[in-house]
């Protein structure tokens, strides 16, 4: 049985792709530079077959695990790194960084408005149960956007309080409608904050942004980058986990929150997953490029249909997320249904909005992934609230991502 894509939709896809030569070349150039950086790190640290063996129990003397930490540190240009399958998601890794840095009486500042929904319970901005930063006496403030952009003067004012010990910078837009931050913008924010508070730890939620540009936030002044292995740096192969890369004391603080004080990163077995973590990282620059091409293609197709996109198809990219403003709930549901049709796993399933843990409204998620919840694989999700914006990301290969987008368009146009 062939995929049900009409000649009209195929022609629309051909037109969109023909108009993206410059954008695709730009993505390929970034991927080539990042691939060279990753290969150099592997060779410098003399990666060998023996590092792929896993450990059980306590995980003492896991050479592959410890060497991978060093490789991440080199790629991110940092003193240390912690790469662990024990992190259940990016939120967990970010929370470990915050708990490891902050203590009672300290102040946490979010630099670009409210962070991603799942972090609000960690902070204590919403009540999700005992154990939030607020419960431990840590105060929270946030700097709102100014004209939907970072407010540098507002950041400087907020960070000038000497009790501010950490500033959280979220690189991607999350479920907001602002533009994602470029590495250059993050560097400017770091300089601005450091000028008024040299002691504040500048922590970047780097989810969705790794390998999209040729530099990472830690190359331009951030003290710590944090992310999920089932997004960009896992290359579609990492089965779970998260990473932190940055200043040694911040990495060690997070490690002691992941386990306990006195153990930190010394324990944590890898259960035979090292090979996938290494191979996924090696593939990550290429895989991220495939996801970016899928996003750019989706943007151009939807623009040709008259939809508003952010970023627009011709824009330089700073993460893999593509926003498409569907404007009304039924169109949003149809688009997600079509993306699900384009999945290699669970393609027969129809996604429906549901009360997903950590969110303040129902969320619809289309994802038929080899790794559950892997945002580097083609997926589309959205909070069911105005302006009914869908957030598309991923695509292990552009060819499969392209087909998924066309199937989504086919579903969207069925009753037109």
C-alpha positions as CSV (number, residue, x, y, z in Angstrom):
1,X,0.0,0.0,0.0
2,X,1.5,3.4,-1.0
3,X,1.3,6.4,1.2
4,X,-1.8,8.4,0.6
5,X,-0.3,11.7,-0.7
6,X,-2.2,13.4,-3.5
7,X,-0.5,14.9,-6.6
8,X,-1.5,18.4,-5.3
9,X,0.4,17.9,-2.0
10,X,3.4,16.3,-3.7
11,X,3.7,19.2,-6.1
12,X,3.4,21.6,-3.1
13,X,6.3,19.7,-1.4
14,X,8.4,19.8,-4.6
15,X,7.9,23.6,-4.9
16,X,8.8,24.2,-1.3
17,X,12.0,22.1,-1.5
18,X,13.1,23.8,-4.7
19,X,13.0,27.1,-2.9
20,X,15.2,26.0,0.0
21,X,18.6,25.5,-1.7
22,X,20.3,28.3,0.2
23,X,18.8,27.3,3.6
24,X,19.8,23.6,3.2
25,X,23.4,24.6,2.2
26,X,23.7,26.7,5.3
27,X,22.5,23.8,7.5
28,X,25.0,21.4,5.8
29,X,27.9,23.8,6.4
30,X,27.1,23.9,10.2
31,X,26.8,20.1,10.3
32,X,30.2,19.7,8.7
33,X,31.9,22.0,11.2
34,X,30.2,20.3,14.2
35,X,31.0,16.8,12.9
36,X,34.6,17.8,12.8
37,X,34.5,19.0,16.4
38,X,32.9,15.8,17.6
39,X,35.4,13.6,15.6
40,X,38.3,15.6,17.1
41,X,37.0,15.0,20.6
42,X,36.6,11.2,20.0
43,X,40.2,11.0,18.6
44,X,41.7,13.2,21.3
45,X,40.3,11.0,24.0
46,X,41.3,7.8,22.1
47,X,37.8,6.2,22.1
48,X,38.2,2.4,22.0
49,X,35.9,-0.6,21.8
50,X,36.5,-1.3,25.5
51,X,34.6,1.9,26.4
52,X,31.3,0.5,25.1
53,X,31.1,-2.2,27.8
54,X,28.6,-1.5,30.5
55,X,28.5,-1.8,34.2
56,X,25.9,-3.0,36.7
57,X,25.2,-2.3,40.3
58,X,27.1,0.7,41.7
59,X,28.9,1.3,38.4
60,X,32.3,1.8,39.8
61,X,35.2,2.2,37.4
62,X,33.0,2.6,34.3
63,X,35.7,3.8,32.0
64,X,33.3,4.4,29.1
65,X,31.0,6.5,31.2
66,X,33.8,8.6,32.6
67,X,35.5,9.1,29.2
68,X,32.2,10.2,27.7
69,X,32.0,12.9,30.4
70,X,35.4,14.1,29.2
71,X,34.3,14.1,25.6
72,X,31.2,16.2,26.3
73,X,33.4,18.6,28.2
74,X,35.7,19.0,25.3
75,X,32.9,19.5,22.8
76,X,31.3,22.1,24.9
77,X,34.6,23.8,25.9
78,X,34.1,23.3,29.6
79,X,35.9,22.1,32.7
80,X,33.7,19.1,33.4
81,X,30.6,17.3,32.2
82,X,28.1,14.7,33.6
83,X,26.3,12.3,31.1
84,X,24.0,9.9,32.7
85,X,21.2,7.5,31.8
86,X,19.8,8.0,35.3
87,X,18.4,11.4,34.2
88,X,14.8,10.7,33.2
89,X,14.5,13.9,31.1
90,X,15.8,17.4,30.5
91,X,13.7,18.8,33.3
92,X,15.3,16.3,35.7
93,X,18.8,17.4,34.6
94,X,18.0,21.1,34.9
95,X,16.5,20.5,38.4
96,X,19.6,18.8,39.5
97,X,21.6,21.8,38.4
98,X,19.4,24.2,40.3
99,X,19.2,22.1,43.5
100,X,23.0,21.6,43.3
101,X,23.7,25.3,43.1
102,X,21.0,27.0,45.3
103,X,20.4,26.9,49.1
104,X,17.9,28.6,51.5
105,X,17.9,32.3,51.2
106,X,19.3,32.4,47.6
107,X,17.4,33.8,44.6
108,X,16.8,32.2,41.3
109,X,16.1,34.5,38.3
110,X,14.6,33.3,35.0
111,X,16.0,35.7,32.4
112,X,13.4,35.3,29.6
113,X,10.0,35.0,31.2
114,X,8.5,31.9,32.6
115,X,10.5,28.7,31.9
116,X,9.1,25.6,30.3
117,X,5.9,24.3,31.9
118,X,7.4,21.3,33.6
119,X,10.0,23.4,35.5
120,X,7.2,25.5,37.2
121,X,6.6,22.7,39.7
122,X,10.4,22.4,40.4
123,X,10.6,26.1,41.1
124,X,7.3,26.1,43.1
125,X,5.6,28.7,40.9
126,X,2.8,26.1,40.8
127,X,2.1,23.5,43.4
128,X,3.0,20.1,42.2
129,X,3.8,18.5,45.6
130,X,6.4,18.8,48.3
131,X,10.1,19.4,47.4
132,X,10.2,22.4,45.2
133,X,12.9,25.1,45.4
134,X,10.3,27.3,47.1
135,X,9.8,24.7,49.8
136,X,13.5,24.8,50.6
137,X,13.5,28.6,51.0
138,X,14.7,29.6,47.6
139,X,13.1,32.7,46.1
140,X,12.2,33.0,42.5
141,X,11.9,36.0,40.2
142,X,11.5,36.3,36.4
143,X,12.3,39.0,33.9
144,X,9.5,39.4,31.4
145,X,10.1,39.9,27.7
146,X,10.2,43.3,26.3
147,X,8.4,43.5,22.9
148,X,8.7,39.7,22.9
149,X,12.5,39.9,23.2
150,X,15.0,39.6,26.0
151,X,15.1,42.6,28.3
152,X,18.8,43.2,29.0
153,X,18.2,46.2,31.3
154,X,15.6,44.2,33.2
155,X,18.0,41.3,33.6
156,X,20.7,43.6,34.9
157,X,18.3,45.1,37.5
158,X,17.1,41.6,38.6
159,X,20.6,40.1,38.8
160,X,22.1,43.0,40.7
161,X,20.7,41.6,44.0
162,X,23.7,39.8,45.6
163,X,21.3,37.1,46.8
164,X,20.9,36.0,43.1
165,X,23.0,32.9,42.9
166,X,21.7,31.5,39.6
167,X,20.2,32.9,36.4
168,X,18.3,30.4,34.2
169,X,18.4,31.1,30.5
170,X,16.1,29.0,28.3
171,X,17.4,28.8,24.8
172,X,14.3,27.4,23.1
173,X,10.9,29.0,23.0
174,X,9.2,26.1,24.9
175,X,5.5,26.7,24.6
176,X,5.9,30.5,24.4
177,X,5.7,32.4,21.1
178,X,9.0,34.3,21.4
179,X,11.9,33.5,19.1
180,X,14.4,31.0,20.3
181,X,17.7,32.5,21.4
182,X,20.9,32.5,19.3
183,X,24.2,31.6,20.9
184,X,25.3,35.2,20.2
185,X,22.2,36.6,22.1
186,X,23.0,34.3,25.0
187,X,26.5,35.5,25.1
188,X,25.3,39.1,25.2
189,X,22.9,38.2,28.1
190,X,25.8,36.5,30.0
191,X,28.0,39.6,29.6
192,X,25.2,41.8,30.8
193,X,24.4,39.7,33.9
194,X,28.1,39.1,34.8
195,X,28.8,42.8,34.8
196,X,26.4,43.4,37.7
197,X,26.8,40.0,39.5
198,X,30.0,38.1,38.8
199,X,29.0,35.4,41.3
200,X,25.7,34.4,39.7
201,X,25.9,31.0,37.9
202,X,24.6,31.4,34.4
203,X,22.7,28.2,33.6
204,X,21.4,27.5,30.1
205,X,18.6,25.1,29.3
206,X,20.1,24.0,26.1
207,X,17.3,21.5,25.1
208,X,16.6,21.4,21.3
209,X,19.7,23.7,20.6
210,X,22.7,21.4,20.6
211,X,24.6,21.4,17.3
212,X,22.2,23.8,15.6
213,X,25.0,26.4,15.5
214,X,28.8,26.0,15.5
215,X,29.1,27.2,19.1
216,X,27.3,26.3,22.3
217,X,26.4,28.7,25.0
218,X,29.4,27.6,27.2
219,X,31.7,28.9,24.4
220,X,30.3,32.5,24.9
221,X,30.1,32.8,28.7
222,X,27.5,30.5,30.1
223,X,28.7,28.6,33.2
224,X,26.6,25.5,32.5
225,X,24.6,23.9,29.7
226,X,22.0,21.3,30.4
227,X,20.0,19.1,28.1
228,X,18.3,15.8,27.3
229,X,19.9,12.8,25.5
230,X,16.7,11.9,23.7
231,X,16.8,15.3,22.0
232,X,19.7,16.6,19.8
233,X,22.9,15.1,21.4
234,X,21.6,11.6,21.6
235,X,21.4,11.5,17.8
236,X,18.3,9.3,17.9
237,X,20.1,6.4,19.4
238,X,20.4,7.3,23.1
239,X,17.6,5.4,24.9
240,X,17.3,7.9,27.8
241,X,19.4,10.3,29.9
242,X,20.6,13.8,30.2
243,X,23.8,15.8,30.4
244,X,25.4,18.8,32.0
245,X,28.6,20.5,30.8
246,X,30.2,23.5,32.5
247,X,32.1,24.7,35.5
248,X,33.4,21.9,37.6
249,X,31.7,23.0,40.9
250,X,28.3,23.3,39.2
251,X,28.6,19.9,37.5
252,X,29.7,18.3,40.8
253,X,26.8,20.0,42.7
254,X,24.3,18.5,40.2
255,X,26.0,15.1,40.4
256,X,25.4,15.1,44.2
257,X,21.8,15.9,43.7
258,X,21.4,13.2,41.1
259,X,22.8,10.7,43.6
260,X,23.8,11.9,47.1
261,X,26.6,14.0,48.7
262,X,29.7,12.0,49.0
263,X,28.9,9.8,46.0
264,X,28.1,12.3,43.2
265,X,29.2,11.0,39.8
266,X,31.3,8.1,41.1
267,X,28.3,5.8,40.9
268,X,25.8,5.1,38.2
269,X,25.9,2.0,36.2
270,X,25.4,2.2,32.4
271,X,23.8,-1.2,31.8
272,X,25.3,-1.7,28.4
273,X,24.1,1.6,27.0
274,X,27.5,3.2,26.5
275,X,27.8,2.2,22.8
276,X,24.5,3.9,22.0
277,X,25.5,7.1,23.8
278,X,28.8,7.3,22.0
279,X,27.3,6.4,18.6
280,X,24.4,8.8,19.1
281,X,26.7,11.7,19.9
282,X,28.8,10.9,16.9
283,X,25.7,11.0,14.7
284,X,24.2,14.0,16.4
285,X,25.5,16.8,14.1
286,X,24.1,15.0,11.0
287,X,20.9,14.0,12.7
288,X,20.3,17.6,13.9
289,X,20.8,18.8,10.4
290,X,18.1,16.3,9.2
291,X,15.7,17.7,11.8
292,X,16.5,21.3,10.8
293,X,15.9,20.5,7.1
294,X,12.5,19.0,8.1
295,X,11.6,22.1,10.1
296,X,12.6,24.5,7.3
297,X,10.6,22.4,4.8
298,X,7.6,22.3,7.0
299,X,7.8,26.1,7.4
300,X,7.9,26.7,3.7
301,X,5.1,24.3,2.9
302,X,2.8,25.9,5.5
303,X,3.8,29.4,4.3
304,X,2.7,28.5,0.8
305,X,-0.6,27.4,2.3
306,X,-1.0,30.8,4.0
307,X,-0.1,29.9,7.6
308,X,2.1,32.1,9.8
309,X,5.3,30.4,10.9
310,X,8.0,31.2,13.5
311,X,10.8,31.1,12.5
312,X,10.1,31.8,8.8
313,X,11.6,29.3,6.4
314,X,14.4,31.7,5.3
315,X,15.5,32.5,8.9
316,X,18.7,31.3,10.5
317,X,17.9,28.6,13.1
318,X,18.8,28.5,16.8
319,X,17.0,25.3,17.7
320,X,15.1,22.5,16.0
321,X,11.6,23.7,16.9
322,X,9.2,25.0,14.2
323,X,6.1,26.9,15.3
324,X,3.1,26.9,13.0
325,X,0.1,29.0,14.1
326,X,-3.0,26.9,13.3
327,X,-5.4,29.5,14.9
328,X,-8.1,27.0,15.7
329,X,-8.2,23.6,17.6
330,X,-9.6,21.4,14.8
331,X,-6.8,22.4,12.4
332,X,-4.3,21.7,15.1
333,X,-5.7,18.2,15.7
334,X,-5.7,17.4,12.0
335,X,-2.1,18.4,11.6
336,X,-1.0,16.3,14.5
337,X,-3.0,13.4,13.2
338,X,-1.2,13.6,9.9
339,X,2.2,13.7,11.6
340,X,1.3,10.6,13.5
341,X,0.3,8.9,10.1
342,X,3.9,9.7,9.0
343,X,5.5,7.8,11.9
344,X,7.3,4.5,11.6
345,X,5.9,3.4,15.0
346,X,2.2,3.6,16.0
347,X,1.3,5.2,12.7
348,X,-2.3,3.8,13.0
349,X,-2.9,5.8,16.3
350,X,-4.9,9.0,16.4
351,X,-3.5,11.4,18.9
352,X,-6.0,13.1,21.3
353,X,-5.5,15.9,23.8
354,X,-4.9,14.7,27.4
355,X,-4.0,15.9,30.8
356,X,-0.3,15.4,30.6
357,X,1.7,15.6,33.9
358,X,3.4,18.9,34.5
359,X,1.2,21.0,32.2
360,X,-1.5,23.5,33.1
361,X,-3.9,22.5,30.2
362,X,-4.5,19.6,27.9
363,X,-1.7,18.8,25.5
364,X,-1.8,16.9,22.2
365,X,1.2,15.0,21.1
366,X,1.9,13.2,17.9
367,X,5.0,11.0,18.0
368,X,5.6,7.5,16.7
369,X,9.2,7.1,17.8
370,X,11.6,4.3,18.4
371,X,12.6,6.0,21.7
372,X,9.5,7.1,23.7
373,X,9.3,10.9,23.8
374,X,12.4,11.4,21.7
375,X,12.0,14.9,20.3
376,X,14.8,14.4,17.8
377,X,12.4,12.0,16.0
378,X,9.6,13.6,14.1
379,X,6.9,14.8,16.4
380,X,4.4,17.6,16.8
381,X,2.8,18.7,20.0
382,X,0.8,21.7,21.3
383,X,-1.0,23.0,24.4
384,X,-4.7,23.1,23.7
385,X,-5.0,26.9,24.2
386,X,-5.1,29.9,21.9
387,X,-3.4,30.7,19.5
388,X,-3.4,26.9,18.9
389,X,0.2,26.8,17.8
390,X,1.7,23.5,16.9
391,X,5.4,22.9,17.8
392,X,7.0,20.6,15.2
393,X,10.5,19.1,15.8
394,X,12.7,16.3,14.8
395,X,13.2,14.0,11.9
396,X,15.9,11.3,11.9
397,X,16.2,11.6,8.2
398,X,14.9,14.5,6.0
399,X,13.3,12.0,3.6
400,X,11.1,10.6,6.3
401,X,10.5,14.0,7.9
402,X,9.4,15.3,4.5
403,X,6.9,12.5,4.1
404,X,5.5,13.2,7.6
405,X,5.0,16.9,6.8
406,X,3.2,16.1,3.5
407,X,0.9,13.6,5.3
408,X,0.1,16.3,7.8
409,X,-0.8,18.7,5.0
410,X,-2.9,16.0,3.3
411,X,-4.9,15.5,6.5
412,X,-5.3,19.3,6.9
413,X,-6.6,19.7,3.4
414,X,-9.0,16.8,3.3
415,X,-12.2,18.8,3.9
416,X,-11.2,22.0,2.2
